[in-house]
Amino acid sequence: RFDDTIQVVEYKLTAEQLLVFVLKQGELRTNSVAISQKNLEELVNRYLAAIGAESNMDFIEMAEKDPAGAFQKSLHLSNQLYDLLIAPIASELESEKTTYFVPDGVLFRLPFAALVKTDDHSQRFLIESLTIATIQSVHLLEDFIKMRKPALAMNEMQVLAVGNPTGDLPEAEKEVKSLANNLTNQVEALIRADANEATVLQKLTQRQFDIFHVASHAKIDHYFPFDSYIALSGATRDGDVTARRGAAHADYDEARDGYLTAQEIAELDLTHIRHCHVAACQTAIGRLLRGEG
């Protein structure tokens, strides 16, 4: 049983239908939607292609030819997914609660926040109606709730912000500078060359920051997941960490190569970090594993 501020929506794909479970205030309700797993997967993949999540080049070409048409296509597909995934349970969801979505299969790749409700020629994104989070399992949510820290006011939180460490993301740099300008004495901003791996690791382990915000490139390694990385100063956009490590010389220093890998992150004690925000392309991809997403 969770506290009254939480509601959970869990999906289960079967061959012939979609099962939807809503858990709140100790009660579990079950709904079913008549769509096969194959048809739902096709619809999700069409939507992901329409928003550029599958192929950036195809999306750019489509958007340049007919930007209004591309946008309307994405809205239409998003609305179809809303009607399947949200509409059947919309009356049960309370806007004042945080909604945790537990997807299944291809739904792990779906940005629930971007689902659109269409009414009388107007569109409303789901994120405008609900506070949303996605999580792998209800069990994991229970663990996270146990790890909660006492609330802090925003003006009490200290922020470590990393922006444009590779020098080719000017908007990411503006993003971090904007944070620093709006939260004057609370933000330590590391930009371009200052955002090197040694400095970032040192700052993270000082345990003085509550929020870690990074705007950079990231890469998911499908075959060696722990080699997935966030690019810091000195890294190249498409660096292959696995190959670099295999060809490394005796003086190779993994903690200074500019690739902050999942393995390195897993070895850090980050229990002092209340919120981590990674603004990078393709951070929600990877192999879909049964039971793990």
Phi, psi and omega in degrees: 000130178261168178287173189285001179268000189236141168224143185241133174242118181242137181249146174224119179274129171239173185302322188247348181205165177252125177262137181234125180246132177243122181242122175201147178049039176078001180250141178244125177241142184242135175231159175226147180236131184279079173214136181285158178301318181299315182291323178293318178299319178297318180294316179298315182295324176295320179294316180299322177294324182291336179255008175083013182280345180260314181219111180299319184293317178299319181293315180299317179297317180295318182291326179290323181290316186209078185301318180294318179295320179296319180294315180295324178297316180296321178295319181297314180292322178297320179293322177299318179291323175301314182298328180277319191264328187249315185308318182296339182241004187304321182292341181269345184270133182254127188294334183280350179265155172279128182259118177261118177267130173248095184286183175212139176056228185298339180295341175296338181270357187270129174280093184303326182301333184268002176294142190242130171265125181253127181217121174048051176068015175240151180241141177225118179288149183300326181295341177282344182251332186228150167273122194240142169218153176242137183217155186286327183202159176295324180300317179296323177299319178301317179297318181296321180297322179295334182272000183302145177255159175303145183297144174236142174291150182304323183286358176261350185270140177258137188241130168257117185240126180246127183221135174050050181294335181271355174081002183243017181233073184301326180290327176295324178294317177300322181302312182288322177296324177296318176301313182297323180289327184272336180238057194326293188269006185254353187244130166254115185258128175247116186236144178052234187298333180292340181270052177275163188295320181299317181292315181299315179297320179298315181295318182296326183272357177286344175063025179259352184255144178260333183232135175242118182240124179227130178238105186200194171274153172219156178219132176266128176262108185294328187267328177233079188306327181288348175269000172300148188211162165255130183279127175246185183302134180098344180273157172256157188301320185245035180297146179253101184296320182300314180293319180299316182295320181294329183260010188292145175275173183298331182268009180294129181244105184298330182282000181229012185274355178093355179252104178276099189273163176300324178298315180294320180296319182297335182272356180272150170268102182247028182293346178276345181280121180273329183211132176238127181239114178254111178259098181204161180287145169055045177272353182247033179245187183128174179291140175273121181246134181302128179085348182237342183081000000 
